[in-house]
Amino acid sequence: VKAVLKKREYGPKYTQNNFITGVRAINEFCLKSSDLDQLRKIKRRSPHDDTETFTVYLRSDVEAKSLEVWGSPEALARERKRRKEAEIKYRENLFRNQRLLREYKEFFGNTKPRSSAAAMFFKGPGKVVMVAICINGLNFIFKLLAWVYTGSASMFSEAIHSLADTCNQALLALGISQSARTPDPSHPYGFTNMRYIASLISGVGIFMMGAGLSWYHGIIGLLHPHPIESLLWAYCILAGSLVSEGATLLVAINEIRRSARAKGLSFYQYVVQSRDPSTNVVLLEDAAAVLSVAVAATCMGLTSLTGNPYYDSVGSLGVGTLLGTVSAFLIYTNTEALLGRSIQPEQLQRLTELLESDPVVRAIHDVKATDMGMSKVRFKAEVDFDGRVVTRSYLEKQDIEQLLQEIQQVKTLEELEAFMLKHGENIIDTLGAEVDRLEKDLKQRNPDVRHVDLEIL
């Protein structure tokens, strides 16, 4: 007859012999650390090689102590409810006054000093955006004055173009500042996508405000043409605009080249993949601005030579078409980024090969690596672990002779159960350590990987 262990009912009689950590004992049973000093302490081996053993307590001892402290289960339940409400209130206050708490921690040396929010606008994408805001704001004022003086449709389109660029870049600055916010319970992965959201709204703004008004004014000029005054001042302002927009364009190009070189990408790949949406918007807006100045100057020149105002209106339509093309590209790239696109196939292949080449992994399934934006990747895979390799890894750290003696002393089913429970728990701890090791290796191999989810099959 095959010997089979009786099916246990895992009720209070069984769970009272379970272990519980000191932190759980204090939190779940509303005790103080001094209350645990009188209880029996049991040393447990840590599953991690670089961590010392830790102390646990019998759950039955902790329950008895809590009744001794609080007098009755009802009093303990009331205290748990009170602490739960206090914890909720504390969390609300914690995130409401997050900035003050960070400064408090820095004062006591618990965290590294952090740069102020304004510092991000003096380097990298923030610097590019601030330079663009200043230059485009001045360009808008001068172009508006030139349009009032000349009545040129092309100059009106240029003024609207500069106004749209200024507003959109102010929106980008807001997105950059919001993206630096610390993650909270409602947004556990942070606010980095605020840059993509701001860039997406900026693209829509360029289309509606820039392209739409330019097309409208160009069509009105074709339907109701009127003679244009001297364009000398308009040419001077366009020349100044060309120089200033070109300077901003060079700043954006240099920043993108530096960032692309750091990521090992070409300039084109960095722009198309929208790795830095804020700098991308400035780059494309200023490139469009330089081209639109050339279009406007050409059409205004033809109007000056021929005296035909239709050329000027066509220039307005050309500027509008250019802005529409830029806005369509920005809307497409930022929408793709917000949808959560996959990383490059060669990157995914490297991560997959790292898992497959590990001896503890038998097979992997359903691999997904999602670009969360701003070079942050979330990697997920279902992993079929080789139980024999995990068990061998555990046995290599044990004294085999002592283990053999323990096996030889097993005579009853209860002793067999105790033996299996002890080593089964240790093997599960070893499996957890292997998962931690694989996650660490994945992050070291690809620094862009910030979150790793390995599901055990």
C-alpha positions, -999 to 999 in steps of 0.1 A, spaced: 0 0 0 14 34 -10 20 56 20 4 90 16 5 119 40 -29 130 54 -42 162 39 -38 190 64 -63 216 72 -42 248 74 -61 265 102 -51 282 134 -35 250 148 -11 249 119 -4 286 114 4 292 150 37 274 144 45 297 114 73 322 117 68 360 115 94 387 112 98 415 138 85 442 114 53 422 107 48 415 144 50 452 152 28 463 123 1 435 124 -2 431 161 4 467 172 34 459 194 66 478 203 101 465 197 105 462 235 75 438 236 95 414 214 125 412 236 109 387 259 98 363 231 117 333 217 140 343 189 148 320 160 176 326 135 168 320 99 192 317 69 189 345 43 184 334 7 210 359 -4 247 351 0 257 387 9 231 390 36 234 378 72 209 356 90 177 373 103 156 368 134 120 356 133 94 348 160 67 322 164 33 336 154 17 319 184 40 338 207 34 371 190 -4 366 192 -3 358 229 19 388 236 -5 411 217 -35 399 237 -14 405 269 -7 440 258 -41 450 245 -63 428 268 -88 415 242 -91 409 204 -117 437 202 -92 462 216 -65 450 192 -90 454 162 -98 490 173 -61 498 175 -55 483 141 -83 504 126 -69 536 142 -34 529 129 -48 522 94 -66 555 94 -35 573 107 -14 556 80 -37 568 52 -36 603 65 1 602 68 5 591 32 -17 619 20 3 644 39 35 628 27 28 633 -10 12 667 -5 43 681 12 68 661 -9 92 689 -16 94 699 21 101 663 31 129 660 6 145 691 21 140 677 56 158 644 46 187 663 29 191 683 61 196 652 82 219 636 55 195 607 47 196 614 10 220 629 -15 216 666 -23 194 671 -53 197 700 -78 169 725 -79 142 724 -105 156 755 -121 189 738 -127 175 716 -155 169 747 -177 206 755 -178 218 723 -195 206 697 -220 171 699 -234 161 726 -209 188 749 -221 178 744 -258 141 751 -250 149 783 -230 171 797 -258 144 790 -283 117 807 -262 138 839 -259 147 841 -296 113 832 -309 96 857 -286 118 885 -299 112 873 -335 75 874 -331 75 910 -319 97 922 -348 78 902 -374 45 915 -361 57 951 -364 69 944 -400 35 929 -409 16 959 -395 39 982 -415 39 963 -448 6 943 -448 25 913 -463 7 879 -460 40 861 -459 52 883 -431 19 876 -412 25 839 -416 60 844 -402 47 863 -372 22 836 -365 49 810 -369 71 826 -343 42 831 -319 32 794 -323 69 784 -317 71 806 -286 39 792 -271 48 756 -279 82 759 -264 68 774 -233 46 743 -231 77 721 -236 94 739 -207 64 730 -185 66 694 -197 103 692 -188 97 706 -153 67 682 -147 87 652 -160 112 656 -131 85 650 -104 91 621 -80 69 590 -86 39 586 -62 14 558 -55 -9 570 -83 20 572 -108 45 545 -97 66 547 -129 70 585 -126 61 614 -149 88 611 -177 60 609 -203 50 644 -196 77 655 -222 59 634 -248 25 647 -239 38 683 -241 54 676 -274 22 660 -287 1 691 -277 28 713 -292 25 694 -326 -13 699 -325 -7 736 -316 16 741 -346 -10 726 -369 -40 746 -355 -23 779 -348 6 780 -373 -5 761 -403 -42 769 -400 -38 807 -398 -11 807 -425 -34 788 -449 -64 811 -440 -44 843 -445 -29 830 -478 -63 821 -491 -77 855 -482 -48 871 -500 -56 851 -531 -93 859 -530 -88 896 -521 -54 908 -532 -42 942 -523 -10 961 -531 19 958 -506 40 987 -493 78 988 -492 93 955 -480 127 969 -471 121 966 -433 105 932 -438 137 920 -455 158 933 -427 137 916 -401 137 883 -421 175 885 -423 177 889 -385 152 861 -380 172 838 -402 204 844 -381 186 840 -348 166 809 -359 198 794 -373 216 799 -340 189 781 -321 189 754 -347 227 749 -342 222 746 -304 195 719 -309 216 700 -335 247 700 -312 226 688 -282 210 659 -303 244 649 -317 258 647 -281 229 627 -269 228 604 -299 266 597 -295 260 588 -258 233 563 -269 253 549 -297 227 560 -323 230 580 -355 215 615 -357 187 603 -379 178 574 -356 177 596 -325 153 620 -342 130 595 -357 128 574 -325 120 606 -306 144 598 -278 143 634 -266 109 649 -276 117 684 -263 148 688 -283 132 672 -313 104 699 -313 129 727 -311 150 711 -339 121 707 -362 104 740 -354 137 759 -361 144 739 -392 109 748 -404 115 784 -394 147 787 -414 130 771 -445 99 793 -440 120 824 -439 136 814 -472 101 807 -487 87 840 -474 117 860 -486 115 844 -521 78 850 -525 81 886 -512 110 892 -536 89 880 -565 61 903 -554 86 932 -552 99 924 -587 66 918 -605 43 939 -583 19 909 -582 6 903 -546 -4 867 -555 32 855 -550 31 868 -514 -1 849 -507 14 817 -522 43 822 -498 19 822 -469 4 789 -482 39 775 -485 48 784 -449 15 768 -438 22 736 -457 57 734 -442 43 739 -406 16 712 -413 42 687 -423 63 693 -392 32 691 -369 22 658 -386 56 643 -379 56 655 -343 21 641 -337 30 607 -352 63 602 -334 50 613 -300 18 592 -303 40 562 -311 61 568 -280 30 572 -257 15 540 -270 45 520 -257 65 508 -286 90 479 -284 127 485 -282 150 479 -312 151 442 -322 189 439 -317 185 452 -281 157 427 -274 178 400 -289 207 407 -266 185 406 -235 168 374 -247 202 357 -254 213 367 -219 184 348 -203 186 318 -226 223 313 -221 219 311 -183 220 275 -171 192 280 -146 167 289 -174 152 260 -194 131 282 -217 115 317 -220 82 327 -234 61 358 -241 91 383 -240 81 419 -241 104 450 -238 85 483 -239 101 517 -242 85 538 -215 100 570 -228 132 589 -221 154 558 -225 135 538 -198 127 502 -207 104 478 -190 113 441 -196 89 413 -191 92 375 -197 78 342 -186 107 320 -175 107 282 -172 133 275 -146 152 243 -145 144 229 -111 173 205 -111 198 233 -116 182 253 -89 183 223 -65 219 216 -74 227 253 -67 212 248 -33 230 215 -26 264 230 -36 261 253 -6 252 225 19 272 200 38 263 168 19 274 144 46 254 162 72 224 162 48 228 124 43 228 119 81 195 139 84 180 117 57 191 85 74 174 97 106 141 101 89 119 72 101 83 84 102 60 104 79 60 134 102 99 135 102 98 132 64 73 161 62 95 182 85 126 174 64 109 183 31 94 215 45 127 227 57 147 221 25 118 229 2 116 264 18 153 268 13 151 258 -23 123 283 -29 146 310 -13 174 299 -37 150 303 -67 142 338 -55 179 346 -53 183 333 -89 155 356 -101 172 386 -83 205 377 -100 189 375 -135 172 409 -130 204 424 -118 223 410 -148 197 424 -173 199 459 -158 237 458 -158 239 446 -195 214 473 -206 213 504 -183 181 515 -201 162 486 -184 147 501 -153 119 476 -145 122 438 -149 93 414 -144 102 377 -146 72 354 -142 80 319 -131 63 291 -150 
